[in-house]
Amino acid sequence: PGQAAKRARFVAWLRHYIENYGYTNIVVFDAALRPVWSEASAADFSAPGLDESLKGLRPDSDVIELPPYVDGAGHLRWDLLVPLPTNQGDQLEGAILLQTNPNRFIIPLLQSWPAEYKTGQSVLWHREGDQMVALGGYRPAPGVTPEELRPFGTTRVISKLPPESLPARVWRGETTGGEGLDYRGVMIVGVGRLVRNSPWLFSSRLDSSEVYAPLRRAAVGVAGIVAGLLATTGLVMSRLWRQRQTNLLHERNKAELEQKRLAARLGVVMRHAHDIILVTNQKKQFVDANQRAVDVYGWTRDELLQLTITDLRTAEAAKALKGVFERANTAEGLIFESVHLRKDGTTFPVEISARSVEFDGSPHLLSIVRDISERKQAETK
């Protein structure tokens, strides 16, 4: 009866994850990496490359991102395989397959911007050898074919792109944005960013004709009113204005690209991490915290972002904070134990894994905090 109750609680917890975090299915594998539970049928989690990834899974493996694919029902899928090591970390206790539907979160985000332009397209490309494939398809726009609207419906051969086109230059690492030709031979203003250590590229572009249309109309109006030297001056000012518009649009695209890249790569980890994750700036102030931190400490996320590292420590534990940034700025990072404070004043022992990382061009401290109360109780016994 006890095992049945634990299994029921575990299944309820998995279903809660499916309902609240946007997963379409979760598959649990035992220590022999055989599926033992799935919300969907076995046929629904036959992802390409899953068998090979399971065979190569190790206790110390990172979360594995499986290549996106379209299932038998025509739905776009993008899955994550998470190893479950034992407490000792030397053996696999099992694994979990998190199946997502990008059409529920990533694709709507991509297709929502830039909304104010008819020719605007933001696309996440997946590189497969010499081909680049659009993950979710283009959004409806003039000149877009029905085939290009489907997931994986748009494929470009990288080696056949015009050498001076903007996409080809981005793939070669020569630029991250500007004005140039696209695969159609049409002038565009756009940005593109290769996602580090992955086969992904994010691109966002507008047809130059749409960007400069208001400027051209304004120039024609000025030319009809002003004559002689004033007409010449107006032409010069129009050219300067055009250059300024290009620079402003380029900076705006770069800023939004950075935000979307962080959401795509860090958001998944922050959402379903079981440990507390905190990001601290050089002033020891928290700049980010996950839901687990909110649940454990008792503060809201907004309240946590008003605190510093010292606010979560007892007076004795705060003395050990000196030099944490310096010691964490190594290849191995820093692992140590401390005592943390909850909002209600109670304390609990923690193990902290800290590492220096760079966000927005400045160093920050990324801390993964684990509650070790049970371990400490076991040691006292």
C-alpha angles and dihedrals in degrees: 000000000000093000091048090052091050091049091050091051091047092050090047089052091051092049089049088056091050093051099042105035102044100251118149094206143352122210122197121206125196127226090281087054093245117142110254101168138020133162089217131046121280091254091060096064100047094122119179110258094015095116093050092047092050091051091053095044116124132182090253096044119128122235105290119224108211118212113267117254144171113248128219091273091055095254121141113240133189114179138192124207113208120193118220109209123190119258089265090053094223099103139036116252090185142291140253127220112208110200116199136186108219089198088072098058120352101043095049088049092052095045094048094069137103086014097165094064125072094208095043117124130176113189137175109217126202117206118221109177107297093349132087116203126195109237101211104011131246123298117246111282139141110296096015112129124219089248091058091055093064125088107267087004094124119066128172127189104227096206090054096053113111103270093232095044118117095243092051092049092049092052089050090052093241097124143002097209150335136110124321147113123303128208090282092056089248121136112248140175110223152133132229131187129189111222105234118251093002140089091245132112125183117207135179124181146164130200108258090225090064094044094052099035094096090048092051091050090050091049091052091051092051092047091055093055105034124061137191115356092000089060090052091048090050091053091052092048091049090054092049091048091051091053091048091050090051092051094047093048091048092053092046092051091049092052094048091045091056092051093050093046091054091047092050097048105029101029095071093052094046092050102052102027112124092205127072112264120199130176117202131188126219090272088061090247120139113245098174139015133175129233091262089062090052091050096048103040097039096228123116117248091254090052092049091053088059092057135081132219090264092059090065095051135078115243090259094048092047090065090067093058095085111113096007092131092050094047092046092053094087135097091257097044120209132290120189143144127245143156119256132201127228123212090258091057097254119130135217134183118253141185113221127202107193130183134171113243134173122242123174091351097304132094119259134177116243110200126188107196124196125192106232098180093121092048092051091048090051091050092053090053 
